[in-house]
Structures are given as C-alpha cells and as structure tokens.
Amino acid sequence: MKIGELARITGTPIETIRYYERSGVLPEAPRTEGNYRVYTDAHAERLSFARHCRSLDMTLAEIRMLLQFKDAPQTHCGAVNALLDQHIGQVAQRIRELRQLEKQLKGLREQCQTAQDAAHCGILSGLTQAARHPHKH
C-alpha cells in the first residue's frame, strides 16, 4: 500500500508517518521503480502499536525500546516492566503537578468574583503580578 492508504487505515497523518520513519519507529519502506514507498500490513501494525503507546503518553524513546523487545520475542521482558514502572512514576508526578496547577488557577479565579471592566479585573492583575515576580507562586 502507498503512504496515503497507510495513513487512512491507521488514522495517522502522512507527516506523522514520515516522522516515525525518520525517528526509527517505523522501518523505511521499500520503494517502487516509480520511487513510491510501499508499505505492508507489518508497517500498519507497527504504526498502530506506536500510536497506541503515544496515546498512553509514552515518548518515542520508550516506544523504540518496546519495539526492540517486540522484535525479539525470546528476550526477557524485565526491562519492559521497568520501563512501564518508570512511566507510571512520571504520570504520577505529572498528576501532582497538574493538581498544583489546578490549585493555582482556582486561587487566581477567586481574585475576580464578579465581572467588571478589565482595568479592575482581579485575574488580570494577578497574572500581571505573577509575571513580574515569576518565582513567588
């Protein structure tokens, strides 16, 4: 199949497919005499796997590592477990950071309880103050 068909069946933009090829997530597809890339079902499966991993917020480095294990099914998967444990830890850290962000935003929102002219908006004043002193929040 050509790149357009691969894009259609996997729901992946063509530029993303090309990026995955450049980054080593997808192997380069062989080309026809007319210089068109020819993709196989294996490309589609690998692309779908990578896209699912990205939906779990995994990095391309993590995906490449998982694909190495997928390509060598006889190897021990302890490193896969460790990778996922590390990723879970990163997600937990992001959740803590997002909770802190939510707290800051709620605090900012409390600075303007009623709609008024922008010159007296507590939110805009709070943002301006924070921009002047970025390390005080």
N, C-alpha and C positions, 0 to 999 in steps of 0.2 A: 504494500500500500504506500501511497505518497504521503507526505507530511500533512497535507490538508485532511486526508481521511483519518490519519492517526489523531490529529487534533480533534476531529469531530467525534470519534468513537470514545475518546478518553476525556472529552470536555476540557482540553488543555489548549491554551493559546499557542500558536505556532512559535512565537518568540520565546515562550517558556520551554518548549521542546528544544529549541536551538540552544538556549541557555543550559539546560540539563545536559546536552551533548558536550558543550564547551567545558562544563564543570566536572565531567566524568561520571555523572549519574547514569546517563544513557550512553551506551557504546555508539560510536559513529555508525550510521547505516551505510551499507554499500550503495554505490551509485550505478545507475544505468549508463549506457553509452551516451544518452542524451543529458547526462550529469544530474539526473533526478535522484534524490535519495529514495531508497526502497526499504520500508520498514516491515517488520514481521509481527506476528502475534506476540513473540517474546518481547519485542520493544514495547508493545501496548501493555503487557502485563507488568513489566518493569516500571514503566511510566506511571501506571495506576498505583503500584506499590509506593513509589516515591511521592506521588500526590497525596496518598492517604497519610503517609508519615508527615508530610508538611502540614496536613490538616490537624495533626497532633502537635504541631509547633516544633517539630524536630528540625535541626539545622541540616544543611547539605552535607556537612562533615559526618554527622550522625547517620544520615541516610546512606552515605557511601560505605560507612563501616558495616551497617546492617546488610547492605547488598553484598559485601565481601563474604559475610557468613552465609547469606542465601546462595551465593555462587559456589560455596564449599560446604555442602550439606553434611559432610562427615566430621567437620570440626566441632569441638566442644563449644557450647553456647554460653559459657560463664561470662564472657565479655559482653554478650548481648544483655544478660541480666544486669550487669554492672552499668552498662550504658543507659538502660531504662531506669535503673535506680537513680542515677545521676540526673537524668532528665526530669524525673518526678521531683527531685530536690529543687531543681531550677524552677519548675512550675510552682512549687510551694512557696519559694522565695518571691516569685512574681505575684502570687496571690497576696502575700504580706504587703508587698509594695503597692499593689492596687488598693488594698484596704486603707493604707495610709493616704494614698491619693484621694480616695473617696472621702476620708475624714477631712482632708484639707479643703476639698471642694465644697463639702457641706458647711464648713466653717466660713468659707468665702460667701456662700449663698446666704448665710444668716446675716451678713452685713447689709443686706438690702431687702427688707421685708415688704416694702411697698414700691410700686412703680413710680418713678419721679423723673425729672429731667436728668440727662446723662451727666451734667456737671456735678450733680449731688448723688450719684449712684455709688452706693457702698461697695459694690462688687468691682466697679472700675477703679475706685480709689484703692481698694485692697490689692488689686492686680498691679496698679502703678507703684504702690508702696513695696510690694514684693519684688518687682522688677528692679527697684532702686537698691534693695538690700536682699539679694537672692539667697543668702545663706541663713536667713533668720526665720525660716518657716519650718 
